[in-house]
Amino acid sequence: MKRILSSALLVAFALSVVGCNTVKGVGQDVQKAGEKIEDAAKK
């Protein structure tokens, strides 16, 4: 039982790390798109 729990925790941790990197990348993309819209609005 302990082995299953530790394996599940390890998998959950790995997925959360990967998820954070993905969310960070999406945030950067949205920020760049917002900057482009601002530049277009200023013209």
N, C-alpha and C positions, 0 to 999 in steps of 0.2 A: 504494500500500500504506500509506503514511504517513497519507494522508487517511482511509482506512477505520479505521485504528487510533485516530486522534484522535477520529473520530466515535463509535466504540464506547466510548471512555473517557468522552466527554461524556454519552452516554446512560446509562452505568453510574452516573456521578456524580449525574445528575438523578434517577434511580430511587432511589439511596440517600438522597438528601435527602428525597424524598417519603416513603420508607419510614420514616425516622426520625420524621417528623411523625405518621405514622399510628400507629407503636408508642407514641409519647408520649401520644397521645390515648387509646389503649386502656389504657395504664397509669393514666391519670387516672381513667378510668371504673371500672376495677377497684378503685382506691383508694377512690373514693366509695362503691362497693358494700360494700366492707369496713367503712367507717365506719358505714354504715346497719346492717350486721349487728351491729357492736359496740354501737351504741345500743340495738338491739332486745334484745340479750343482757343489757344492764345493767338493763332494765326488769323 
